[in-house]
Amino acid sequence: MILNIEIREELELIINSLKELLDREWAIFGSKKHNVDSSKINELFNKIKELGIYQYLNQANPVDAYLINEILGQYLVPSIVAFTSMASKAILGEEGKEIIEKGYAISVGSNIVPDIDKADIVLTPYGIAFTKEISASEVKSPDPSVRLFNIAKANWKKADIDFNSIKLIASSQMIGHAMACLNKTIDYAKNRVAFGKPIGSYQAVKHKIVDDAVNLELARSLYLSQRTNLTPDRVFNYAFKVSLKAIFDSIQLHGGIGFTTDLDLHLHLKRLLLLYKILQ
């Protein structure tokens, strides 16, 4: 991408280790990630835990956390991994450190919460609760691979939770989803030939890709620079807006195949809509 973010040696090592793990254990499923069975998802969750990612996120500075969560979005990791990573930075103090060290799977939301069936703990603006102490009914999810629940009753415990952090990390994951789709589109535009030329050489295609790239970089700058006057809610809404456009454009520019399940563009779109639904 365009922004020049200095990455320390420690963070670079962590990012490279995470990418190696995801390339080996998760990227191999391609456009079938939504059909992976729960045992493989649990295995990946535990391997990421063993790598120390959740603990690192809990103690990391915000920019490091955003960069790691962009990568998680790009790789379209299982939802419970994405939400635990999101929550790891938001649970503050010794209580947060203890929760992360115990290796709990965590979900986040407000009244509507995903993955209660997979999580041990749920974080909401009302506090924190163990899933076994929650009464909830299932509702329709925009992402069929993620079950969504409306919480009716829970034994909430007050905790030091930074929900602004959750909104900003969710923004970085959304941008990661859009970046993955945009990168696929750039590769496709370079190699797909129409009327004797790569389609990326045509202005209508070229301009759309450039517009999306610039808009995504602008959204990234809002959370990476940490100098914006916008509230986390507005950053979140803007990240959703530009990510949605970039993914829709990616689907369109791929032509007919973009609308099929042969690619994972639709999976990124569904996860994006899920993130917006639970945190809007």
Secondary structure, 3 states (H helix, E strand, C coil): CCCCCCCCHHHHHHHHHHHHHHHHHCHHHHHHHHHCCHHHHHHHHHHHHHCCHHHHHHHCCHHHHHHHHHHHHHCCCCHHHHHHHHHHHHECHHHHHHHHHCCCCEEECCCEEECCCCCCEEEECCEEEEHHHEEEEEECCCCCCCCEEEEEEECCECCCECHHHHHHHHHHHHHHHHHHHHHHHHHHHHHCEECCEEHHHCHHHHHHHHHHHHHHHHHHHHHHCCCCCCCHHHHHHHHHHHHHHHHHHHHHHCHHHHHCCCCCHHHHHHHHHHHHHHHC
